[in-house]
Amino acid sequence: VQLQASGGGLVRPGGSLRLSCAASGSIFTPNRLGWYRQAPGKQRESVAITTSGGSTNYAESVKGRFTISRDNAKNTVYLQMNSLKPEDTAVYYCNYWDRSSRYDYWGQGTLVTVSS
């Protein structure tokens, strides 16, 4: 499975960005697609996850500000990020996991910088 992420960039506090990640290759269901992030000097953390069954899960720090969605026909996951804060600055990675392979696949990462 290959994951291609895009959409990062520089945004001012309070602004918005949308990340996209397209998965290709051997895609099986059930699966989950998600976004993780890693800030400088910190461990990678889960931001938002969506399953092929339609459930979603968010980190407490992004609830109400970020929305994860997916287009199953395109095997693409999106992360709409609103009301961005400087503490959201990180490299964002998309992730794919399915019950068949039980292996975590990672995209290349896209940098989000929130700064005035």
C-alpha positions in Angstrom: 0.0 0.0 0.0 1.3 3.4 -0.9 0.1 6.6 0.7 0.5 10.0 -0.9 -0.3 13.0 1.3 -0.7 16.6 0.3 -2.1 19.9 1.5 0.3 21.1 4.2 1.7 24.6 4.4 2.0 27.8 6.4 -1.2 29.3 7.9 -1.9 32.0 10.4 -3.5 31.2 13.7 -7.2 30.8 13.3 -6.8 29.8 9.7 -7.8 26.6 7.9 -6.1 23.9 5.9 -7.2 20.7 4.3 -5.0 17.6 4.1 -5.5 14.8 1.6 -4.1 11.3 1.5 -4.6 8.9 -1.4 -4.1 5.2 -0.8 -3.2 2.9 -3.6 -2.3 -0.8 -3.9 -3.8 -3.7 -2.1 -6.7 -2.1 -0.2 -8.8 -4.5 2.0 -11.7 -4.0 4.3 -12.2 -3.6 7.1 -9.6 -1.0 7.3 -8.8 2.3 9.0 -7.3 5.5 7.6 -6.0 8.1 9.9 -3.8 11.1 10.5 -1.0 11.3 13.0 1.3 14.2 13.8 4.8 14.7 15.2 5.9 18.1 16.5 9.6 18.8 17.0 10.9 17.0 20.1 7.7 15.2 20.7 6.4 11.7 20.0 4.1 11.0 17.1 0.4 11.2 18.2 -2.9 10.2 16.8 -5.0 13.1 15.5 -8.0 11.5 13.9 -9.0 8.1 12.6 -11.8 6.9 10.4 -12.8 3.3 9.7 -14.2 1.7 6.6 -17.3 1.1 8.7 -17.8 4.8 9.2 -16.7 5.4 12.7 -14.4 8.3 13.6 -12.2 9.1 16.6 -10.4 12.3 17.4 -7.7 13.5 19.8 -9.2 15.7 22.5 -7.0 18.5 21.5 -8.6 18.7 18.0 -12.2 17.9 18.7 -14.5 20.5 17.4 -11.8 22.0 15.1 -10.7 19.1 12.9 -12.9 16.9 10.7 -11.8 13.6 9.2 -13.6 12.2 6.2 -13.0 9.6 3.5 -14.0 8.8 -0.1 -14.0 5.1 -0.3 -14.3 5.1 -4.1 -11.1 7.0 -4.3 -9.4 5.4 -1.2 -8.7 8.9 0.0 -8.9 10.4 3.4 -9.1 14.1 4.2 -8.5 16.2 7.3 -10.2 19.5 7.4 -8.4 21.6 10.0 -10.1 24.8 11.2 -9.2 27.3 14.0 -5.6 26.3 13.8 -3.3 27.0 16.7 0.4 27.3 16.9 0.5 24.1 18.8 -0.9 22.3 15.8 2.4 22.9 14.1 3.8 19.5 13.2 4.5 17.0 10.4 1.3 15.2 9.6 1.4 11.6 8.5 -1.4 9.6 7.0 -1.8 6.0 8.1 -3.5 2.9 6.7 -4.1 -0.4 8.5 -6.3 -3.3 7.6 -7.3 -6.5 9.4 -5.9 -8.6 6.6 -2.3 -7.5 6.7 -2.3 -6.1 10.3 0.5 -3.8 9.1 0.7 0.0 9.5 1.5 1.8 6.3 2.7 5.4 6.5 2.7 8.3 4.1 5.7 10.6 3.6 4.4 13.4 5.9 3.4 16.9 5.2 4.4 19.9 7.2 1.8 22.1 8.8 3.1 25.4 10.3 0.8 27.7 12.2 2.4 31.0 12.8 1.8 34.7 12.5 
